[in-house]
Amino acid sequence: MSSALSTPLAPVSAPTTAAVLGDIIPANSRIQAWLRDIALIVTVVGITALAARISFTIPGTVVPVTGQTFGVLLGAASIGPWRGALAQVLYVGLGVLGLPLWAGGTAGSLAALGGTTGGYLLGFIAASILVGWLARLRADRRVLSSAAAFAAGTVVIYAIGVPWLAVTGGMSLADAAFHGAAIFVAGDLLKALAAGLLLPAIWKSL
């Protein structure tokens, strides 16, 4: 595989040479490549925002259950690490500016970013880098490796979100791990399985 695929400027001639799904969109010039990348980044922001509208809170918890993580990780696997990370930087930034893109269609702020769920939002950026990188290594082309990549991305989100929750929520790390991670494990496993089935199926159809 050509090392040129690691940059946003390389044209892609066929799905078999694409590093990630987004690279199957042809780009035969520098300008076309940048336009493609911008379109992919904006699309993932939109997917994340739509997924965030699936939101509900389990009684007794402070972190809502949302579809965000699925949108974040699916987006990163589809467009790669740097584009996926930039999409989440844009997503978080637009929320801070007051656009209603966060969980449940709510608008954010700097104060909200520093609140109990802010660590999860920052975790989206780090997880996108990991999952996008694994996708470039073709982890998204088999069921087990695709599901494992999503699971690894979820762990990264928790690794940042849970300690942040403990500090900002004034609770012990054990309590934060329960309220901010353990009760979501079953749902996250289902998301990972869904990704494990979806992404390889798309590649096979191509």
Long-range contacts (C-beta under 8 A, 24 or more apart in sequence): 5-136, 6-136, 8-33, 8-34, 8-36, 8-37, 8-82, 8-83, 9-33, 9-34, 15-203, 15-206, 19-80, 19-135, 19-136, 20-77, 20-78, 20-79, 20-80, 20-132, 20-135, 20-136, 20-140, 21-77, 21-78, 21-79, 21-135, 21-140, 21-199, 21-202, 21-203, 22-78, 22-79, 22-80, 22-83, 23-80, 24-206, 37-83, 40-78, 40-79, 40-83, 40-87, 41-79, 41-83, 41-86, 41-87, 41-90, 42-87, 42-90, 43-75, 44-71, 44-75, 44-76, 44-78, 44-79, 44-83, 44-84, 44-87, 44-88, 44-91, 45-87, 45-90, 45-91, 45-94, 45-101, 47-71, 47-74, 47-75, 48-72, 48-75, 48-87, 48-88, 48-91, 48-101, 48-124, 49-91, 49-101, 52-101, 52-102, 52-103, 52-104, 52-105, 53-104, 53-105, 55-103, 55-104, 55-105, 58-183, 60-179, 61-179, 61-180, 61-183, 62-116, 62-117, 62-165, 62-169, 62-179, 62-180, 63-116, 63-117, 63-120, 63-161, 63-165, 63-179, 63-180, 63-184, 64-103, 64-104, 64-117, 65-184, 65-187, 66-103, 66-104, 68-103, 68-124, 69-124, 69-127, 69-153, 69-154, 69-157, 69-188, 69-191, 70-191, 70-194, 70-195, 72-124, 72-127, 72-128, 72-153, 72-157, 73-127, 73-128, 73-131, 73-149, 73-150, 73-153, 73-154, 73-191, 73-195, 74-195, 74-198, 74-199, 75-128, 76-127, 76-128, 76-129, 76-131, 76-132, 76-135, 76-153, 77-131, 77-132, 77-134, 77-135, 77-140, 77-146, 77-149, 77-150, 77-195, 77-199, 78-135, 78-199, 79-132, 80-132, 80-133, 80-135, 80-136, 81-128, 81-129, 81-130, 81-131, 81-132, 81-133, 81-136, 82-129, 82-132, 83-132, 84-128, 84-129, 84-131, 84-132, 85-125, 85-126, 85-128, 85-129, 85-132, 87-128, 88-124, 88-125, 88-128, 89-125, 91-124, 92-121, 92-122, 92-124, 92-125, 95-121, 114-168, 115-168, 116-164, 116-165, 116-168, 116-169, 117-161, 117-165, 118-164, 118-168, 119-160, 119-161, 119-162, 119-163, 119-164, 119-165, 119-168, 120-157, 120-160, 120-161, 120-164, 120-180, 122-160, 122-164, 123-156, 123-157, 123-158, 123-159, 123-160, 123-161, 124-157, 126-156, 126-157, 126-160, 127-153, 127-154, 127-156, 127-157, 128-153, 130-156, 135-199, 140-195, 140-199, 140-200, 140-203, 141-199, 141-200, 141-203, 142-200, 143-196, 143-197, 143-200, 144-196, 146-195, 146-196, 146-199, 146-200, 147-192, 147-193, 147-195, 147-196, 148-192, 148-196, 149-195, 150-191, 150-192, 150-195, 150-196, 151-188, 151-189, 151-192, 154-188, 154-191, 154-192
